[in-house]
Amino acid sequence: MIRHVLRQFAVQTLYQMEVGQMTKEEAIENIEWMVEGLKEEAMEVMAEEVTPYQILEVERQFTLDEFYFELVNGVLTHKEELDQIIDQNLKGWSFSRLNKVDKAILRLATYEMKFCQETPTKIVIDEALELTKEFSDTGDGKARSFNNKVLDQISKNMA
């Protein structure tokens, strides 16, 4: 599965835990159920004569891999530290005022910048802004602009 989709699923997992008061296992199970549904839809869309190679390829594309679990487990392991980093980089805003989706996105991006250094910071921020656009922005660009400023400040302070 491509990393952007895995990031989407990681944000959804973290959000479900925050909002639904779910355990990590319950939230991951929900995502696995969703991925299984996507896999079934993909198989239905394909022609009836599916080769074994195509079946293996669909299985590979619709599997949560190590990167997803690294993101979710890493954010949960370092949540207090990530929240503190985010809070220290908010200008005129308090961490408690952030909506739960933006908290999940900012935590994920901050985790990647701090602990997954194989991904360039610019890509981490771009991915976070795309996630903001998909999950948080109401169309006026304010959430995206806000998250961009916060993540830019975090990246400068980590350099």
C-alpha positions as CSV (number, residue, x, y, z in Angstrom):
1,M,0.0,0.0,0.0
2,I,1.3,3.5,-0.8
3,R,2.5,5.5,2.2
4,H,0.0,8.3,1.7
5,V,-2.9,5.8,2.2
6,L,-1.1,4.3,5.2
7,R,-0.9,7.7,6.7
8,Q,-4.6,8.2,6.0
9,F,-5.3,5.0,7.9
10,A,-3.0,6.0,10.7
11,V,-4.8,9.3,11.2
12,Q,-8.1,7.5,11.1
13,T,-6.9,5.0,13.7
14,L,-5.6,7.8,16.0
15,Y,-8.8,9.8,15.6
16,Q,-11.0,6.8,16.4
17,M,-9.0,6.2,19.6
18,E,-9.3,9.9,20.6
19,V,-13.0,10.3,19.7
20,G,-14.5,6.9,20.3
21,Q,-12.4,6.1,23.3
22,M,-11.4,2.8,21.6
23,T,-8.4,0.7,22.4
24,K,-5.7,0.6,19.9
25,E,-6.7,-3.0,19.0
26,E,-10.3,-1.9,18.3
27,A,-9.3,1.0,16.2
28,I,-6.9,-1.1,14.1
29,E,-9.6,-3.8,13.7
30,N,-11.9,-1.1,12.3
31,I,-9.2,-0.1,9.8
32,E,-8.5,-3.7,8.9
33,W,-12.2,-4.2,8.3
34,M,-12.3,-1.1,6.0
35,V,-9.2,-2.3,4.1
36,E,-10.8,-5.7,3.6
37,G,-13.9,-4.1,2.2
38,L,-11.7,-2.1,-0.2
39,K,-10.0,-5.3,-1.3
40,E,-13.3,-7.0,-1.9
41,E,-14.5,-4.0,-4.0
42,A,-11.3,-4.1,-6.1
43,M,-11.7,-7.8,-6.7
44,E,-15.4,-7.3,-7.9
45,V,-14.3,-4.5,-10.2
46,M,-11.8,-6.7,-11.9
47,A,-12.8,-9.1,-14.6
48,E,-14.1,-12.6,-13.6
49,E,-11.0,-14.1,-15.1
50,V,-8.5,-13.0,-12.5
51,T,-5.0,-14.5,-12.7
52,P,-3.2,-15.7,-9.5
53,Y,-0.7,-12.9,-10.0
54,Q,-3.5,-10.3,-10.0
55,I,-5.0,-11.8,-6.8
56,L,-1.5,-11.6,-5.1
57,E,-1.1,-8.0,-6.3
58,V,-4.5,-7.0,-4.9
59,E,-3.6,-8.8,-1.6
60,R,-0.3,-6.8,-1.5
61,Q,-1.9,-3.5,-2.3
62,F,-4.6,-3.9,0.3
63,T,-2.5,-4.9,3.3
64,L,-1.6,-2.7,6.2
65,D,2.2,-2.9,6.3
66,E,4.9,-2.2,8.8
67,F,4.9,1.5,8.1
68,Y,1.3,1.9,9.3
69,F,2.0,0.0,12.5
70,E,5.2,2.0,13.1
71,L,3.3,5.2,12.8
72,V,0.4,4.2,15.1
73,N,2.6,2.6,17.7
74,G,5.2,5.4,17.5
75,V,2.6,8.1,18.0
76,L,1.0,6.3,20.9
77,T,4.4,5.5,22.6
78,H,5.6,9.1,22.3
79,K,2.2,10.9,22.6
80,E,3.0,13.0,25.6
81,E,6.3,14.2,24.1
82,L,4.7,14.9,20.7
83,D,1.9,16.9,22.4
84,Q,4.5,18.9,24.3
85,I,6.4,19.7,21.1
86,I,3.2,20.7,19.3
87,D,2.1,22.8,22.3
88,Q,5.5,24.6,22.4
89,N,5.1,25.6,18.7
90,L,1.6,26.9,18.8
91,K,1.5,30.7,18.5
92,G,-1.5,32.3,20.3
93,W,-3.2,29.0,20.6
94,S,-3.4,26.2,23.2
95,F,-3.1,22.5,22.4
96,S,-6.5,21.8,24.1
97,R,-8.2,24.0,21.6
98,L,-7.1,21.9,18.6
99,N,-9.7,19.7,17.1
100,K,-9.1,16.0,17.3
101,V,-8.4,15.5,13.6
102,D,-5.7,18.2,13.6
103,K,-4.2,16.7,16.8
104,A,-4.0,13.3,15.0
105,I,-2.4,14.9,11.9
106,L,0.0,17.0,13.9
107,R,1.0,14.1,16.1
108,L,1.7,11.9,13.1
109,A,3.7,14.5,11.3
110,T,5.7,15.4,14.4
111,Y,6.4,11.8,15.0
112,E,7.7,11.3,11.5
113,M,9.9,14.4,11.6
114,K,11.4,13.4,15.0
115,F,11.6,9.6,14.7
116,C,11.4,8.6,11.0
117,Q,14.2,10.6,9.6
118,E,14.5,8.6,6.4
119,T,11.5,10.7,5.1
120,P,12.5,14.2,4.3
121,T,10.8,16.9,6.4
122,K,9.4,18.6,3.3
123,I,7.6,15.4,2.3
124,V,6.3,14.9,5.9
125,I,4.9,18.4,5.9
126,D,3.4,18.1,2.4
127,E,1.7,14.8,3.4
128,A,0.4,16.3,6.6
129,L,-1.1,19.2,4.6
130,E,-2.7,16.9,2.2
131,L,-4.2,14.9,5.1
132,T,-5.5,18.2,6.5
133,K,-7.1,19.1,3.2
134,E,-8.7,15.6,3.1
135,F,-9.9,15.4,6.7
136,S,-10.0,18.8,8.4
137,D,-10.1,21.7,6.1
138,T,-13.6,23.1,5.4
139,G,-12.6,24.5,2.0
140,D,-11.3,27.9,3.2
141,G,-7.7,26.7,3.6
142,K,-7.5,27.9,7.2
143,A,-6.8,24.5,8.8
144,R,-4.2,23.8,6.2
145,S,-2.5,27.2,6.7
146,F,-2.6,26.7,10.4
147,N,-1.1,23.2,10.4
148,N,1.5,24.4,7.9
149,K,2.7,27.2,10.2
150,V,2.8,24.8,13.2
151,L,4.7,22.1,11.3
152,D,7.1,24.7,9.8
153,Q,7.8,26.0,13.3
154,I,8.3,22.5,14.6
155,S,10.7,21.6,11.8
156,K,12.8,24.7,12.4
157,N,13.1,24.0,16.1
158,M,14.1,20.4,15.4
159,A,16.8,21.4,12.9
